Amino acid sequence: MDDEAYPVELTAPSITPYKRGNTGVDYVTTFDSGKAGPHVMVNALTHGNEICGAIAVDFLFREGVRPVRGKLSLAFANVAAYNAFDPKKPTASRFVDEDFNRIWSESVLDSPRKSIELARARQMRPLIDTVDFLLDIHSMQHKTPPLGLSGPLKKGQTFALGIGVPEIVVADQGHAAGKRMRDYSFFGVDSDPRNAYLVECGQHWEKASADVAIECSLRFLKHTEAVAPSVLDRNLPAEQPKKQRVIEVTEAVTVASDDFRFAGPYRGMEEFERKGTEIARDGGKPVLTPYDGCVLIMPSRRLRKGLTAVRLGRYIA
């Protein structure tokens, strides 16, 4: 099923009121409590068509959420792509020139390469360098349960389990095509206390994804003790989150040919009982599950050579 088959149930909020900010970087605002504490950041619109994050950050602004210690930054990242969002063509504005979430290695950021996304990342980078805890809000192509992507390190898993949502946490290495913001620099060093968490809040435009994005934001701020619990609790669901389960990604299947086809209409979270089950063909060669109990994570419909087709993982204790 193509993305266009999913109805656009969300209304993209206007973020123009937040353009000026107060950091010298458009669409980024930092609130300083004046007291010692970490710098925490909630980031939306890494991809321009993932509007649940914009709704969540707009919600935090409108609710007047402020830090009681340290600093809180609220950011809209790929604004150029977001400004091109069209509900009639909702997949077209993921990015303008290149994927904003594949350029966060120092070698790429420091290179002479030019693109709209790289220019924006370079604007934001000095601020990111001051962040202790980052929440990066995303959504997915298909209607599957929300996922938290903790990265490959133990500190990322611990952080995700402390935040408590979503129910399923994916411990993964990222993509062969480039480094994500959540893996940038010190976030990807196990000995560094600074940490990042990427949340996939559901299908891009389903109504529930905005609710998930807001809850993830509030629980992130609660876990980092950046904001008074009373401010957060009044906006959190009364019921406690379900106990989280962790999937360890063991490998990413990267498209190697111009003819990659899945064996079925996979949407994600399909679990295959037996090792050796064919899940796709790449240039006529079978792609097989490497072990019993293999779970498909976020199968893509962007099946171009060099991109991630799907990640393979299994539940761990």
N, C-alpha and C positions, 0 to 999 in steps of 0.2 A: 504493500500500500504506500503510495506517495504521500508526502507530508500534506499536500494540498487537499487530501481527502478528509483531513481532520478539520472540524469547524473552528473558527477563531472566536472563542467565547470570551476572551479578555479584551479590554479597551486599553490601548497604549496610553499611559498618562503623559501629559505635557511636562517636560523637564526643563523648559525654558526658564522658569523662575530660579532654577538652581545653577544657571550657567556661570554667573560671576563668581560664586563661592567666596572663599577668603584665603586661598592658599597660593594664588598666582597661577593655578592650573584650572582652566575652565571645568565646570561640572564636578569639582571636588571641594568639599567643605570640611573643615576640621574644627571640632569643639574641644576646647581645653578646659579641664576642670580646675586647673591651677594647683592640683595636688599630685603627689608622686603616684605613678602607676603606669601600666602598659599603654601603648598606642595600639588601639584596635580599629579595624577597618572593615566595613561592609561594602562590597563592590558589586555593582550590577552592570549588565550590558557588555560583558566580555564579547558576546555575540549580539548583533543588533536586532535579531528577531526573537530573542529570549526575554520577553517583556515581563515575566513574573518578577524578575529581579528589580526592574524599574518600579513596579508596583510596590514591592517591599521597601525599597529605599525611600520612595515617596511617602509611604506610610510612616516610616521613622521620622522623617522631617515633619509631617503634619501632626504627629503625636507629640512633637517637642521632646523627643528622647535625647537626653544629655548625659555625659559621663559624670560620675561622682568621684572618680579618680582617673588619672592619666588623661589620654586624649581619645576621642572618637572621630574617625573620618568616614564620611559617606560619599561614595563615588559612583559616577556613571562613566563607563570606560569608552566603548566604541560608539561614540555619539554620532559620528558620520554615518555609520551603518544604520543606527536606530532611526535617524531622521529620514532614512529612505524606506522605512517599514511601510508596507502596503498590505492591508488585510486581504486584498484580492490576490496578492502574490506573496504570501507570508514567508516563503523559503528564500526569497531573492536577496534579503538584507542580512544574511548571517555575517558578512563582512563586505568591505568595498574592494580592496586589492588582495588581501591575504588574511588567513585566519589569525586573529589577534591572540588566540590561545596556543600558538605554536611558535612564538618568537621570543620566549622569555629566557633564552640563554645569553650569557654575557657576550659570547662571540657574535651572535646575531645582532644584539642591541648595539654593540660597539663597531659593527661593520659599516661599510659605506653604502650598503643597500638602502633603498628608499621605497616607502609605500605609505599610504595614509595610516595604516595600522602601526607601522614602526614609528612614525612621527608621534603618534599619540602615546605609544608605550614609552618612548624616550621622554615625553613631557611628564608622564606619571612616575617614571622610575625613581627620581630623587625622593619623592614622597613614600613610595613603596619601601625604599631603603630604610625608612624610619619606623616601619610598622612592625609590631611584635606579634600580633595575631590577626590573620586575614580570613574573612569569609567571602568566597567567590560564588555568586549565585548563578546557576545555569538551569536549562531545561533540555528535554530530549525529543528526538524525532518521533518516537512511538509512545503509545499510551501504556507505559509499564510503571511498576511501583517506583516511588522516589528512591534515589540512591545518594549516599554520601561517599565521595572519593577522597580517601585519606592519604593517598600516595603510598610508596613502598616501605616507609620507615615506621619503626615501632612507635615513635613519638607521634606520628600522624594518627595511628590507630587509637592510641591512648586519648588524644585530643578529641577524636570523633566520638568515642564512647563516653567521654565526659560531657560533651554537648547533648548527646542522648537521642538525636534524630539525624536523618531518617532511620527507619527500622533496619534497613540493609546498608552495611558499610562495605565498600569495595577497596581493598588494598591493592594498588596497581602501580605500574611503572610509567604510565603515560603513553606517549605516542612516538613512533619512529619519525614522524614528519616534523617534530619540533617540541620544545619544552613549553609546558603550561605555566601560567602565572603562579599557580599553587606550588609549583616545583622550583620557582625562581631562587637562585642563589642560596641564602642561608635557610630558607624554608626546606631545602633539600639536603641539609647537613644534619646528621643525627645528633651530633654533640652540641648543636646550637639550640637554645631554648625557644627561639622564635618558631611559629607554627602557622600552618594554613590548612584550610578545609574547603573543598569544592563540593557543592550540593547540586544534584540534578533533581529538580522539584516535580518532575512529571512531564507529560507531553507539553510541547511548547505553548499551546494556546488553550489548554483545558482550564476551566475555572479553578479547579482544585489546586493547580500549580501555584497560584498566587497565595493561597492560604498556607501552603507548605513553605513557600519562600518567607513569608512573614513569621511563621512559627520558628523556622530555622534561624532567622535573624535574631529573634528575641531570646531563644535558648543559647545561641552563641554569646550574646551580650551578657546573659545571666551567668554562663559558665566562666567567662573571663572577668566577672565581677566589675565590669566597667560601668554598669548602670544600676541604680537602686532597684532591688527586686520588686518593690511595690509598683514601680512604673511598668515593669515587664509582666508581672503576674496578672494584672487586670486585663491584659490582652492575650494571655495564653489560654489554650483549651483547658477545661476543668479536668479532663481525663489525663492520666499520666501516659507518656509514650510507651509503646511496646518495647520489650527487651530487644536490643539490637543483635543482629547476626552479621558475622564478618565473612565475606568471600575474598579469598586470596587469589588474585589474578596471577597465573603462571606464565602466560604468554599472550601476546597480541598477534593476531593474524593480519599481516600487511599485504595488501593487494599487489601481486607480482606481475600480472598480465593485464591485457586490455579486455579480457573475457573472464570476469569473476562472477559466479552465480551461486547464490545460496540454494540449498536443497529444499527449503521450505520458506513460508512467509513468516520468518522469525521476527519477533518484536523485542526480545530480551527476556532474560530470566528463564528461558527454557533449560531444563535439566535433562541430560542424557545418561541413562543408567549404565550403558556399556562403553568401554574403551573401544576405539576403532569405528565408531559410528560416523558415517559420512555426513558432514553438515554443509559442504560447499564444494565447488570445483573452480579451480583457478587455472585458466589456460588449459583446461581439460584434465588437470591433475586433481585427484581427490584431496580434500581437506578433512582430516579425521580427528575425532575427539581423542586426546592423548591419555585419558584415564577414565575410570568409572566415575559417575556422578559429576560430569563436566557441565558447567553452567555457562550459557552465552550471555555476555554483558554488552549491552548497547550495540547490537548489529546495525551497521550503517547502510544507508541507501546512496551514499556518496562513494561509489565503488570505482575510484580512479587509482591508477597505479601509484604506489608509494603511500597511500592513505591507509588508515586502520579500518579493516572490514568489520572486525569483532574482537573482543577480548574473551579469553577462556579462563575460567576459574573454578574453584570449589570451596564449599563451606568449610570453615575451620573453627575449632573450639575458641 
